[in-house]
């Protein structure tokens, strides 16, 4: 992308299937992004370089997905004052993903990381859009339309359940 506003980073290739929700929603809303794979433990110098140079490249928000120790969002936060949205990823050896949640939530004072649900990359994309939308009126309008579309979808399902009964829809 030529002018990315959101930087999406994940710790490994295996995280792509979970993290795909963030770029999908950003594409739906017409927001440019960059996406890469970096490890807080294996490539810390690359993480530092990417985070420290983000403002100069026009990045407004980071989305960082990580499982297990889940240090990636916090390491990014150490090198920038831009908002970081952490996506805790449930690893196969993880106790329900709680280790990742706690690692992202329990940041020390002065180094905040916003946290979405376990495997909640789509919500991370929406939150990033909402942050950018606070200073972009056109995006704010697109977000209103996005939310209206979700409302209509839920109401259509409610109408169907009420008309047919729940048994018909199972």
Secondary structure, 3 states (H helix, E strand, C coil): CCCCCEEEEECCHHHHHHHHHHHHHHHHCCCCEEEEECCCCCCHHHHHHHHHCCHHHCCCEEEEEEECCCCHHHHHHHCCCCEEEEEEECCCCCCCCHHHHHHHHCCCCCCCCEEECCCCHHHHHHHHHHHHHCCCHHHHHHHHHHHHHHHHHHHHHHHHHHHHCHHHHC
